[in-house]
Amino acid sequence: MYATVTKPLTFEEFLAWDDGSGREFELLDGIPVPLSEPNANHEDLIERLCTYLENHCQENDLPYVARQSKQVRLKTASPEKEKSRKADIVIFAREEWQRMKTSSSSAAAYIPPPGIIEVVSNNWKDDYLTKLAEYEDLGILEYIIIDYAAFGGIRFIGSPKQPTITIYQLEDGEYLPAKVFRGQD
């Protein structure tokens, strides 16, 4: 189901757009696409992780801030229409976050942030395949996939399926082979 728009939106238009439903959207080829509502476990995990990361960055004076559910502008080439993802957690450079605080524009990743964390849900292929390619193309330095309920395919989380954390790090424009953590790893 797609929200009704009369013409494709730019990223900036999309950030200001509201269909009045209260639903969350991503931008796909200039068209707002509604997101599935996350379950309570998914939301709680995102909140705990974001709080932990934010505290860790502050306590260790790291130049980053962690924020939940922020739009990330994806790379598009003309004549493609603009696209975005609403990432579960975006790790912004502190300097970029401070710059955004002085702007009246929506707080979103207009430029590639250093890191993104996605918590896997039923649409696990998006996280392991589609978003992986999009974030690599965008130049996200670190992409972390948290598969707390072992939703992912066996080729990603192994057999028997178990909760898994997968970390991709960018080097020379490509993600290195993933670092995979399971159980007590």
Steps between C-alpha positions, in 0.01 A plus 500: 500500500635839403402839635327727254722771355440696180866505390825341617646676803855616558664394826437844651134498390460152643637607839238778515220278360233355730205289389328545838491126578775505765680217317873492428623504137809457287550661160518267199551662161343820629193323641436466876469131592352407842707292739376203701450574866776336709411265783564595864818289530644670190422848635634424849827366360548808281433730795744314729772487234465867414512603867805278560683638195417860584627455859812318376582782258451767768693316773795437266484841330455337160406730210169323431134514598251215464144577396198276440285480190661761279464531126815435297517648151618232256718553198307554178627576152313719256230440374413277799255638754624541857497221758545472875505241775377551854783331687441353846807677641719755325844584636561862405828685523452735798605796284229419243238460776598838644468655154150351464400652834556847353275426203121508477511199262406154620770308687597243239813360340540729198862384475618143569530442875793296635278214617159339480343225709200302380307264726364211294130422479291279272623679188856385572603491132480881494764525774734228374476570127335824391613735777846344501545595134343845548715586802816371333423712192434801724837457676377418853820408685339247733171314456384281787214251475347384829301179444372446856230248404695307235273606214775499236580231251740220587762640262513813718454370855603136470335176598350444742357850484586710803510870590782663307678834474662567162742789447604630160788747473570703188845495343580650160129539424407138575387317810756255627382147580263525795602448860233272646428458870274234653441364848784611728718641219 
